[in-house]
């Protein structure tokens, strides 16, 4: 197959690779995979990751704000997608973006849409508490619903999203969960990992983006009750959420027990996650979080670490009592102590993660694309 991928963001420089990076690097071993490369200026100074896909440059006007970037470049993206589809004789388009996906509807190849996130909330969360955020949310909602109905097939990550999509009138929906590269992420001896990072004692860890959909507020608020260090691994993307968490830690007098590493390459995450006694998945209550299951949960499991998450019903529906949940500040502290007392489980967590290896997910993905082409 000849596949054109329209990703959510910069394919090679976004600091956190998403499911499409992993899946299509695998599919590119058998198929011709072309990817629209959105060169977002915010990430232009970051090192580029290697990819097996063929990049097609798709930037005309630079803009720091992501919404403005896609708006200004819409005419160019419309022309580029139609030109690529015709010249390369593309068999199927896989899209996850908003405006570029709308443009893809005017090209001829069939479209498979990957609804990997609640896009209207994901787009608006970068403008917290503002009128602009509400405008972005409503606009994205309208465009996304059109894109979903125009697609030949839709892929999503959970049963909850599948039900949501069926309610919108989308008929052909396939559930393919998020996953992990178990060849790259593996358990390392916990004490060795801690020593290599200069850590001692109990370590609670978070590995992911620092943005307003995350609930590190509850975690930091619990730190005065816990004899532990908090390891925060990951970059801020578009907002000042990380700075707010640092200020909160200072105000609570626990900043000396919180380590912020910034962004870390995916291939190096094993050392950081293996240094954690517990991997944290703290999320705010919003559809974006309730309906989906992020990759960080599988990253922790691949490194053999127990996971403590905000209680999200999609996650609870998929993994059940294989991981731990909390509902508020009090139950977070209680669960931390219970998990530490229980200990063990590394092999069980690793075996669970292997079920969700990206190569297994890629096979399912290939079946949907073949059927739609």
C-alpha positions in Angstrom: 0.0 0.0 0.0 0.9 3.6 -0.5 -0.2 5.4 2.7 -0.3 9.1 3.4 -0.3 10.0 7.2 -1.6 13.3 8.4 -0.2 13.4 12.0 -1.3 15.5 15.0 2.0 17.4 15.2 5.6 17.6 14.2 6.5 14.0 13.3 10.2 14.0 14.2 10.7 16.8 16.7 7.7 16.7 19.0 9.4 15.7 22.3 6.9 12.9 23.0 6.3 10.4 20.2 2.7 9.2 19.9 1.1 6.0 18.7 1.3 6.9 15.0 5.1 7.2 15.2 5.5 3.7 16.5 2.8 2.1 14.3 3.9 3.6 11.0 7.6 3.0 11.5 6.6 -0.6 11.8 4.3 -0.5 8.7 6.9 1.3 6.7 8.9 -2.0 6.8 6.3 -3.4 4.3 4.5 -0.4 2.8 5.3 3.0 1.3 4.4 5.4 4.1 4.5 9.2 3.5 4.0 11.6 6.3 3.1 15.3 6.1 5.8 17.0 8.1 4.4 20.0 10.1 7.5 21.9 11.1 6.1 23.6 14.2 8.5 26.5 15.2 8.1 25.7 18.9 10.0 22.4 18.3 12.4 23.6 15.6 15.4 23.6 17.9 14.8 20.1 19.2 16.8 17.1 17.8 15.0 15.1 15.1 14.1 11.5 15.7 14.9 8.9 13.1 11.9 7.5 11.1 11.4 4.9 8.5 8.7 6.9 6.9 9.2 9.3 4.0 8.6 12.9 5.1 6.8 15.4 2.9 7.4 19.0 4.0 4.1 20.7 4.6 4.9 24.1 6.2 4.4 27.4 4.4 3.9 30.0 7.1 5.5 29.7 10.6 3.5 30.5 13.7 4.3 29.8 17.4 0.7 29.1 18.3 -0.4 25.7 16.9 -4.0 26.7 16.1 -2.8 29.7 14.2 -0.2 27.6 12.4 -2.8 25.2 11.0 -5.2 28.0 10.2 -2.6 30.0 8.2 -1.3 27.0 6.4 -4.8 25.5 5.5 -4.7 26.6 1.8 -1.2 25.2 1.4 -2.1 21.9 3.1 -5.2 21.6 0.9 -3.0 22.0 -2.2 -0.3 19.8 -0.9 -2.5 16.9 0.1 -4.3 16.8 -3.2 -1.0 17.1 -5.1 0.6 14.3 -3.1 -2.4 12.0 -3.5 -2.5 12.4 -7.2 1.3 12.3 -7.9 2.1 9.4 -5.6 -1.2 7.5 -6.3 -1.9 7.2 -2.6 -4.2 4.2 -1.7 -5.4 5.4 1.6 -5.0 8.5 3.9 -4.7 8.0 7.7 -5.5 11.2 9.5 -5.6 12.4 13.1 -5.4 16.2 12.6 -8.3 18.7 12.5 -8.0 21.3 9.7 -5.5 19.2 7.5 -8.0 16.3 7.8 -10.8 18.6 6.6 -8.6 19.5 3.6 -7.9 15.7 3.0 -11.7 15.2 2.4 -11.2 17.1 -0.9 -8.6 14.7 -2.1 -9.7 11.4 -3.8 -8.2 8.6 -1.7 -10.3 7.0 1.1 -9.7 8.3 4.6 -9.2 6.4 7.8 -9.5 8.7 10.8 -7.7 7.8 14.1 -9.7 9.4 16.9 -7.0 8.9 19.5 -8.1 11.8 21.7 -11.1 13.9 22.5 -9.9 16.5 20.0 -12.1 19.5 21.0 -10.8 19.3 24.6 -7.2 18.6 23.5 -7.2 21.7 21.3 -8.8 24.0 23.8 -6.8 22.9 26.9 -3.9 25.0 25.7 -6.0 28.2 26.4 -7.2 27.4 29.9 -10.1 29.5 31.2 -10.2 31.8 28.3 -12.9 32.9 25.7 -10.5 31.8 23.0 -10.3 28.3 24.4 -14.1 28.1 24.2 -14.1 29.3 20.6 -11.4 26.8 19.7 -13.4 24.0 21.4 -16.6 24.7 19.5 -14.9 25.2 16.2 -12.9 22.0 16.5 -16.0 20.1 17.6 -17.8 21.0 14.3 -14.9 20.3 12.0 -14.1 17.0 13.8 -17.7 15.7 13.5 -17.6 16.4 9.8 -14.2 14.6 9.4 -15.5 11.6 11.3 -18.6 11.2 9.2 -16.7 11.7 6.0 -14.1 9.0 6.8 -14.5 5.5 5.4 -13.4 4.0 8.7 -12.5 5.3 12.1 -10.0 3.8 14.6 -10.1 4.7 18.3 -8.5 3.6 21.5 -11.2 2.5 23.9 -14.8 1.2 24.1 -15.9 4.5 25.6 -14.7 6.4 22.6 -16.3 3.8 20.3 -19.7 4.4 22.0 -19.2 8.1 21.7 -18.4 7.8 18.0 -21.4 5.5 17.3 -23.6 8.1 19.0 -22.3 10.7 16.5 -23.5 8.4 13.7 -20.1 6.9 12.8 -20.7 3.3 11.8 -17.4 1.7 11.0 -15.3 1.9 14.2 -12.3 -0.3 15.2 -10.8 -0.2 18.7 -7.0 -0.4 18.8 -5.5 0.4 22.2 -2.4 2.4 22.8 0.8 0.4 23.4 4.5 0.3 24.1 7.8 -0.7 22.5 8.7 -3.5 24.8 12.1 -3.9 23.0 13.1 -0.4 24.1 11.4 -0.2 27.5 12.6 -3.0 29.9 13.0 -3.4 33.6 16.4 -2.4 35.1 17.5 -3.2 38.7 15.7 -0.5 40.7 18.6 0.3 43.0 21.0 0.6 40.1 18.6 2.9 38.3 18.2 5.1 41.4 21.9 5.4 41.9 22.5 6.4 38.3 20.1 9.3 38.8 21.3 10.3 42.3 18.1 9.1 44.0 17.5 7.4 47.3 14.6 6.0 49.2 11.1 5.7 47.9 10.6 7.3 44.5 7.2 8.1 43.0 7.4 8.9 39.3 5.5 10.7 36.6 6.7 10.4 32.9 4.8 12.4 30.5 3.9 15.9 29.2 3.4 18.8 31.7 0.1 20.3 30.6 -3.2 21.4 32.2 -4.9 18.0 31.7 -2.5 16.5 34.2 -3.3 16.5 37.9 0.1 16.8 39.5 -1.6 19.2 42.0 -3.0 16.3 43.9 0.4 14.5 43.9 2.3 17.5 45.1 -0.3 18.2 47.8 0.2 14.7 49.1 4.0 15.0 49.4 4.0 16.5 53.0 2.3 13.2 54.1 4.7 10.9 52.3 8.4 10.0 53.0 9.3 9.9 49.3 10.8 11.7 46.4 8.8 12.7 43.3 10.5 12.2 40.0 8.9 14.3 37.2 10.1 13.2 33.7 8.8 15.2 30.8 8.6 18.5 29.0 6.1 21.3 29.0 4.7 21.7 25.5 2.6 24.9 25.1 1.7 26.2 28.5 3.3 27.2 31.9 1.8 24.2 33.8 5.2 22.9 34.9 6.1 26.3 36.3 2.9 26.4 38.3 3.6 23.0 39.8 7.1 24.1 40.8 5.6 27.2 42.5 3.1 25.0 44.3 5.9 22.7 45.6 7.8 25.7 46.9 4.7 27.0 48.7 4.2 23.6 50.3 7.8 23.3 51.3 8.5 20.1 49.4 10.5 21.4 46.4 13.6 19.7 47.8 11.9 16.4 47.3 10.8 16.9 43.8 13.1 16.3 40.8 12.2 17.8 37.4 14.3 16.2 34.6 12.7 17.9 31.6 12.2 15.9 28.4 14.0 12.6 28.0 14.3 10.5 24.8 11.9 7.6 24.7 14.8 5.2 24.2 16.3 6.3 27.5 13.1 6.1 29.6 13.8 2.6 31.0 16.4 4.0 33.4 14.0 6.7 34.7 10.9 4.5 35.0 13.0 1.7 36.6 14.1 4.1 39.3 10.4 4.5 40.3 8.8 2.5 43.0 5.4 3.5 41.6 4.5 5.0 38.2 1.8 7.7 38.4 -1.0 8.5 36.0 -2.5 11.6 37.6 -5.3 13.1 35.4 -8.0 15.7 35.8 -11.6 14.7 35.3 -12.5 15.6 31.7 -13.7 13.5 28.7 -10.2 13.7 27.2 -8.9 11.7 30.1 -11.9 9.6 31.1 -12.4 8.2 27.6 -8.8 7.4 26.6 -5.8 5.5 27.9 -2.4 7.2 27.4 0.8 5.4 26.6 2.5 6.2 29.9 0.5 3.5 31.7 2.0 0.9 29.3 5.5 2.4 29.6 5.4 1.9 33.4 4.1 -1.7 33.0 6.8 -2.5 30.4 9.4 -1.6 33.0 7.7 -3.8 35.6 6.4 -1.0 37.8 3.1 -0.8 39.6 0.8 2.0 38.3 -1.3 4.3 40.4 -3.8 6.3 38.4 -6.7 8.7 38.8 -9.9 6.6 38.5 -10.8 6.8 34.9 -13.5 4.4 33.7 -11.9 3.6 30.3 -8.7 2.7 32.0 -10.5 0.7 34.7 -12.5 -1.1 32.0 -9.4 -2.2 30.1 -7.0 -3.1 32.9 -9.3 -3.6 35.9 -7.5 -4.5 39.1 -4.1 -5.0 37.3 -3.3 -1.4 38.3 -4.3 0.8 41.3 -6.6 3.8 41.5 -7.2 6.8 43.7 -10.2 9.2 43.9 -8.9 12.1 46.0 -5.9 13.4 48.0 -6.6 11.1 50.9 -6.9 7.9 48.9 -3.8 8.8 46.9 -1.7 8.8 50.0 -3.4 5.6 51.3 -2.9 3.8 48.0 0.8 4.8 47.9 1.4 3.2 51.3 -0.6 0.1 50.3 1.4 -0.4 47.1 4.7 0.0 48.8 3.7 -2.5 51.4 2.5 -5.0 48.8 5.8 -4.9 46.8 6.7 -7.3 43.9 4.8 -7.9 40.7 7.5 -7.0 38.2 7.1 -10.0 36.0 3.3 -9.8 36.0 3.4 -6.1 34.9 5.9 -6.9 32.2 3.8 -9.8 30.8 0.8 -7.5 30.8 2.6 -4.8 28.8 3.8 -7.4 26.2 0.2 -7.9 25.2 0.1 -4.3 24.1 3.4 -4.2 22.2 3.2 -1.8 19.2 3.9 -4.7 16.8 0.7 -6.3 17.9 -1.2 -3.1 17.5 0.4 -2.4 14.1 -1.0 -5.7 12.7 -4.6 -4.7 13.6 -3.9 -1.2 12.1 -2.7 -2.8 8.9 -6.0 -4.8 8.6 -8.1 -1.7 8.9 -6.1 0.2 6.3 -6.1 -2.8 3.8 -9.9 -3.0 4.2 -10.4 0.7 3.5 -7.9 1.1 0.6 
